[in-house]
């Protein structure tokens, strides 16, 4: 039963075009100013990094 399910899913995955797998779910147009999120633990230098880059 498990092998038949795996085989069925493999066939379905092979039917999808390769471009659909690479595209992702979201499309973000490349225009205007970009936004970056800087995440990290406290006291690791996030503010110092931002101030040195700007």
Secondary structure as UniProt FT lines:
FT   HELIX           2..15
FT   HELIX           18..23
FT   TURN            42..43
FT   HELIX           46..53
//
